[in-house]
Amino acid sequence: MGNAYILDQGIDKDFVEAMHWYRKAAEQGVAQAQFNLGNAYFRGEGVPEDIVEAYAWWSVLGEHEIARVYINLIEAMMTQEQLDQARKLSHERMQKFGSKK
């Protein structure tokens, strides 16, 4: 998976390629990939910085303790429009890609 691209395992750190693989895994319901994709969007690593996307990917994780903390923190940074958009996207993703842990 994308971890080899992120971790120093003899492969150059290619965040764009890693995000490609994280997205594939996230769309299969892999919780760690969903969490990492949220982190990537929050930081803008390999994908454009986007707190709506970060929120949506973290939300798919349900009651994941760290993801819930991050969601609570970024909610304070979001406009109402962003929050509405993020909640809608979260609902759609949960239906489609709910975490299989």
VOLO-335556 format. One record per residue (C-alpha): y, x, z; residue in three letters. Coordinates in Angstrom, 2 decimals, padded with zeros to 5 digits, m for minus. Example, Ala and Ser with C-alpha at 12.3 -4.5 7.8 and 13.67 -1.06 7.14 Angstrom:
<nodes>
NODE         v         u         w   resn
NODE   m004.50    012.30    007.80    ALA
NODE   m001.06    013.67    007.14    SER
</nodes>
This chain:
<nodes>
NODE         v         u         w   resn
NODE    000.00    000.00    000.00    MET
NODE    003.66    001.06    000.15    GLY
NODE    003.30    002.97    003.43    ASN
NODE    002.28    006.13    001.61    ALA
NODE    005.60    006.04   m000.21    TYR
NODE    007.58    005.66    003.00    ILE
NODE    005.66    007.99    005.28    LEU
NODE    005.51    011.70    004.62    ASP
NODE    002.02    011.81    003.14    GLN
NODE    002.62    014.16    000.25    GLY
NODE    004.28    011.48   m001.86    ILE
NODE    008.01    011.51   m002.53    ASP
NODE    009.89    008.82   m000.66    LYS
NODE    010.36    006.33   m003.45    ASP
NODE    011.72    003.22   m001.77    PHE
NODE    011.92    001.19   m004.97    VAL
NODE    008.23    001.74   m005.68    GLU
NODE    007.33    001.07   m002.04    ALA
NODE    009.21   m002.22   m002.11    MET
NODE    007.28   m003.24   m005.21    HIS
NODE    004.02   m002.82   m003.28    TRP
NODE    005.39   m004.34   m000.07    TYR
NODE    006.47   m007.42   m002.03    ARG
NODE    002.99   m007.77   m003.56    LYS
NODE    001.40   m007.53   m000.12    ALA
NODE    004.02   m009.80    001.49    ALA
NODE    003.33   m012.46   m001.12    GLU
NODE   m000.34   m012.26   m000.12    GLN
NODE    000.61   m013.03    003.49    GLY
NODE    000.35   m009.51    004.93    VAL
NODE    002.51   m009.62    008.05    ALA
NODE    003.36   m005.91    008.21    GLN
NODE    004.53   m005.99    004.59    ALA
NODE    006.67   m009.06    005.29    GLN
NODE    008.23   m007.33    008.29    PHE
NODE    008.85   m004.12    006.33    ASN
NODE    010.36   m006.04    003.42    LEU
NODE    012.76   m007.73    005.85    GLY
NODE    013.73   m004.31    007.20    ASN
NODE    014.28   m002.99    003.70    ALA
NODE    016.60   m005.85    002.79    TYR
NODE    018.50   m005.45    006.04    PHE
NODE    019.02   m001.72    005.41    ARG
NODE    019.27   m001.84    001.62    GLY
NODE    016.40    000.62    001.15    GLU
NODE    014.76    000.21   m002.25    GLY
NODE    016.34   m003.23   m002.64    VAL
NODE    019.93   m004.47   m002.45    PRO
NODE    021.17   m004.98    001.11    GLU
NODE    020.85   m008.70    001.75    ASP
NODE    020.75   m010.31    005.21    ILE
NODE    019.68   m013.66    003.76    VAL
NODE    016.56   m012.03    002.28    GLU
NODE    015.96   m010.08    005.50    ALA
NODE    016.17   m013.26    007.54    TYR
NODE    013.84   m015.12    005.18    ALA
NODE    011.14   m012.44    005.22    TRP
NODE    011.31   m012.03    008.99    TRP
NODE    011.17   m015.81    009.46    SER
NODE    007.88   m016.03    007.59    VAL
NODE    006.37   m014.14    010.53    LEU
NODE    006.86   m017.10    012.86    GLY
NODE    006.84   m015.98    016.48    GLU
NODE    006.58   m012.24    015.78    HIS
NODE    008.48   m010.86    018.77    GLU
NODE    010.48   m008.10    017.08    ILE
NODE    011.23   m010.20    013.99    ALA
NODE    012.59   m012.96    016.28    ARG
NODE    014.90   m010.44    017.97    VAL
NODE    016.19   m009.24    014.59    TYR
NODE    016.70   m012.81    013.38    ILE
NODE    018.70   m013.66    016.49    ASN
NODE    020.87   m010.58    015.98    LEU
NODE    021.65   m011.19    012.32    ILE
NODE    022.33   m014.89    012.83    GLU
NODE    025.54   m013.80    014.58    ALA
NODE    026.50   m011.83    011.46    MET
NODE    025.93   m014.68    009.02    MET
NODE    028.28   m017.32    007.71    THR
NODE    027.08   m020.92    007.95    GLN
NODE    026.47   m020.89    004.20    GLU
NODE    024.30   m017.77    004.47    GLN
NODE    022.41   m019.25    007.41    LEU
NODE    021.75   m022.49    005.53    ASP
NODE    020.57   m020.53    002.50    GLN
NODE    018.36   m018.28    004.66    ALA
NODE    016.74   m021.23    006.43    ARG
NODE    015.99   m022.95    003.13    LYS
NODE    014.51   m019.76    001.68    LEU
NODE    012.52   m019.20    004.88    SER
NODE    010.99   m022.65    004.63    HIS
NODE    010.03   m022.09    000.99    GLU
NODE    008.48   m018.71    001.78    ARG
NODE    006.59   m020.03    004.79    MET
NODE    005.01   m022.68    002.58    GLN
NODE    004.13   m020.13   m000.07    LYS
NODE    003.45   m016.89    001.77    PHE
NODE    002.77   m017.77    005.42    GLY
NODE    001.63   m014.68    007.32    SER
NODE   m002.09   m014.04    007.65    LYS
NODE   m001.44   m011.24    010.16    LYS
</nodes>
